[in-house]
Amino acid sequence: MNKDYFSKVRILDGGMGQTLLQKGLKAKGSLWSATALIEEKYHQLVIDTHLDFIKSGADVIVTNNFAARRSRTLQNNVDEHFNYANKKAGELALKAKEVSKKNILIAGSLPAQYDTYVPDERDQNLIKEDFYDQANLLKPFIDFFYLDVLSSIREIEIALNVVEKMNLPVLIGMHISENGKLPSGETITKMVETCKSKNWLGLIASCVSPEIIENTIDEIRSLKISFGFKANLWKEQPLPVGEIVRIDAAGFGENPVVVLGTRDEITAEKFYDFSKKMVDKGATILGGCCETKPAHINAISELKQI
C-alpha cells in the first residue's frame, strides 16, 4: 500500500467490541469480542458491524481480534480456539469488504499481548512469540498491521521487530495516560525517537479520551509524522480487563460500560466538532474506540479529504 496513505484525512472505524455487545453479543468470561469469533452464531454479527462502519464512511476497518490474544484465551480455557479465532477475524473483515464493494483497507489488530493499559513485564521472547502467532494468522487478510493500544516502548519495539519481517507497513497505536505519557512513564517523543522506522504509516493516540488527545496533540504534531486518534467515550479512564469485566454465575462477562460508563453527552455532532479541531491542528487519522458508534464515524466522515 501507499506509505503516504495517511497524508490526507482518512477515517478509521469505531468501537467494534462495544458495538457488538450493544447488538446482542453475550460475551463469555473476559473474552469480550473474541466470543463473536469463537462462536459461529455471531459471525454474521461481526460482518454486519464491520459493514455498519464501512457504510458510515470508514476508510479502514480493524480486525475484531483485540481480545483473541493468547493470554485471554488461556485465562478463559479456550486456547484451542486461538488459531481459529484470529484467522476468523481476518476472514470476516475480508468478507465485509467484499460485501461492501468498497475500496477500504483492513488493519490487522495486534493488541498488547497480556493486559491492556499497563506495560507487559513478561520475558521479551514470550511477548515476541505471542505477537508473532497473532500477526502470522492475520497477515493473509490485511493491508497493514495496527499496534492496538500498546503501553510501553519495550512492547512497541518487540511488536515492530515481528511485523517488519512480514513486509507489511504498520500504524502505531499508543495508549496515553492523563499525565500525557505512556503508562510505562515514557514520553511520546521518546517513543518516536526510539522506535520510528520507514515502515511506519503514522502514529495515533489509541483508546484515549478526547481531553487527553487534545492535551497531547501539540507534542505529537511536532514529531513530523502522520498522526491522529482512536478516541474512547468512557466516563472513567479505562482499566485492565480484570477490573472492568465482572463475570456472573453463568460465566458471562458484564459489559464494561456498566463499570466505566458512557459519555452520552458526546453526541455525533460534538464528536465532529472535536475531530474538526484536531484536523485543524494537523491530524489526518480519525477514528473511535470504545463507545464510539457508527453515528460518530458517519459524522466525522465529512472531514475526509479526497
N, C-alpha and C positions, 0 to 999 in steps of 0.2 A: 504494500500500500504506500501511498504518498506520505513521506515523513513530515510534510508540511500540512497535513490534513487539518490540524487544529489552528492553523494560522488565521482562519476565518471562524466566525462563531458557529459552533456545532452544538447540537442538543443531545445529551445523554438521557437515558431513561430514568425512571423514578424508583420508588421503594418496592421491589418485587416481593420480598418476603411479607411485608405488612399488607400489601395489596392482596396477595394470595390468602392470607388469614381473613381479611375483610370479605373475600369472595366465598369463604366457606371451608378453607383448608383446616383440618383438625390435626394439629402437629403433635407427633409423638415425642414425649420427653423434651430434650433440648435440641432435637433435630430441626425444629423450626421449618424453614422452607425446604430442607432436604427430604422431608416426608413426602413432598409432592413429586420427588424424583424416584423414590423407592417404591411408592405405591402407584401402580398403573392407573388406578381410577382417577388420579389427579393430573395425569399427563396433559389432557386436553385443557385443563385449567391453566397450566403453565403456558401452553401455546397461546391461549386466549389472552392471558395477561401480558405476554410479550406483544401481542397484536394491539392491545389497548394502548400501549406506549408508542408503538410504531404509528398507529392512527392519530395519536396526539401530536406527532411531529418529531419523535426521537430519530436522530440520525444513527445512533448507536444503541444496541441493546446489550446487556451484560448477562452472561450465562448464570443460571439460577443455582449455582453450587456453593454459595458462600458458606452454608452450614454443612456441606458434604465433605469437609476436611477430615483427615484421618482421625484426629483426636476426638472429634464429635461423634463419629461413627463408633469408635471404641467405647466412649462414655455411655452410649445407648445400646451396646451389644449387637450392632448391626454391621460390623466391619466387613462381613462377607459381601455386603452390598456396595462397598466403596467404589470399586471399578464401575459397576453398573450405574450408580447414581451420577458419577461425574461424566461418564460417556453420555448418559441420557440427557444431562444438562446441555451438552453441545448439540445433540440431535434435535432436541425440542426447540432450541433457539434457531437452528438452521431451518427447521420446519416452519417456524413462524415467519422467517424471512421469505421463504419460498411462497407461502400462502399470501403474504402481503404484496408480493410482486414489486417491492420497492428496493432501491439500491442502498440498503442500510448496511452498516458494519456490525460485526459481532465481536465483542470483547470477552475474553476468557478470564473469569474471576479467579484470582489467586489471593485468597484471604490470608490473614495471619493464621499460622498453622496450629496454634494451641488455643489461646484465649484471645478475645477481642478487646481492644482499647488498653491493653497492657503489654509491655515487652515480653517476648518469648525468651526465657533464660535457659532453655534446654541446650544440650550439646548441638553444635552447629551442623554436624553430619546428619543428625536425626532431622533437624529442620530442613536441611537441603534435600534429604530423601523424600520428605513429605511434600515439599514444593514440586519436586520432580515428578512424583507419581501423579499428582493432580494435573500439572501442566501437560504431561505426556498424553493423558486421556483427552484433554480439551483441544489439543493442537489441530487435529484434522478438521475441526468445525469453525475455527475462529480466524479473525483478521489480525488481531493483536492481543497481547496479554494486558490485563489490568491488575496491578498490585492493589488489592482491595482492603483498605483500612489497616495499613501497617503502622507500627508504633515505635520503631527504632531504626537507626542507621544500620545496625547489625542485621536485622531481618531483611531490610531492603537490599543490602549488599548480597546476602545469601540468595534471595529470590532472583536478583539480576544475574548472578552467576549461572543460575539454572536456565533462565529464559533466553539469555543472549546466545547460548549454544543451540537454541532451537530456531534461530534465524527468523524470529518474528519481532516486530517492534513492541514497545511497552509504554503504557501510561501509568505514571506513579500516583497512587492514591494514599496519601499520608494522613493519619489522624493527628489532630492538633488539640491540645488541652486548653483550658481557659487562660493559662499563662502565656499562650502564644507559642509554646514549644511542643515537640513530640512528647508523648507520655514517658519516653526514656529520659526526658530532661534536655535533649539535644535541640539545637535551633534548626529552623527550616533552612537557613543559609548554610549551616554546617553540613546538613544532609546533602544539599545540592553540590556543594564543593567536593564532598567525599564520593558521591555516587554517580554524578551525571555522566552519561555516555552518549555516543552518537545514536544509540538505539532508542533513546527517549522520544516519545511523541509529545509529552507535556507533563505537567505536574498539577494535581488537584488536591484541595482540602477535602477529605473523604469522611462522610458521616459526622459532620461538624455543624454546629448551629450557625444560623446566619450572622449572629453577632460576632462569633469567633472568626468567621470568614472575613467579615468587614474589618475587624481589628488587625488582621494579618495580611490583608491584600496588598498593602504598600510594600511590605518586605518581599512578598512573593513576586510582585511585579518587577522589583529591582533586579531579579535574578535572570532576566532576559531569556525567558523560555515561555512557550505557550502555557497558559495556566487557567485555572477555574475552580470548580467545586462540584461536589455532590452533597447537597445540604440536607441535614435531618430536621424534622419538625417535632422532636420530643419536647416536652415541657422541662424535663430534667436532663442533665448531662448523661450520656449513655454509660452503662455499667457492664462488666463482664457477664456472660450468659448465666452463670450460677447465681448472680444477684438479680437477674431480670426475670428469668423463666421459672415459675413455680409449677411443680408437677402434681397433678391431682391423683386420687387413689386409682383411677383407671389408666394412669400412665400418660395422660395427655398434658402437654405443656401449655401453660397460660400465655395468652398474648402479651408480649412485653409492654404493650400500651397500657395495660392495667397498672403496671408498676411505674412507668415513666411518663404516662400521659401524652396527649397530643395537643399541638398548638392550633386549635381551630380558628384562632384569630388571624393566622397567616393564610388568608384565602388565596386563590389562584391569582387574583389581581394584585395582592400585596407581594406575592412571590415574584410576579413580573416586575414590580417596582424595585424590589431588592436586586433582582438579576440585572435589570437595566442599569442600576447604579454601579454594579460590578463590571458590566460591559464598558461603561464609561471610564472605568479605571483600567481597562485593557483586557479583561477576562474574555476568553473565547471558548471555554469548555464549560457548558452549563448543564446542570442536572440535579437530580434529587436522590436522597437516600430514604431512610425510614420515615414513614408517614407522609411522603410526597406522593401524590396520586396523579393519575393521568391528566386530571384537570390542571394541575400545576404545570405539568410538562407542556400541555397544549398552550397555556398562557405564554410561557417563555419561548415557545417555538416562533413567535412573532419576531424574536430578536435575531433569527437566523440571517446570515449573510450569504447570498448566492454567489 
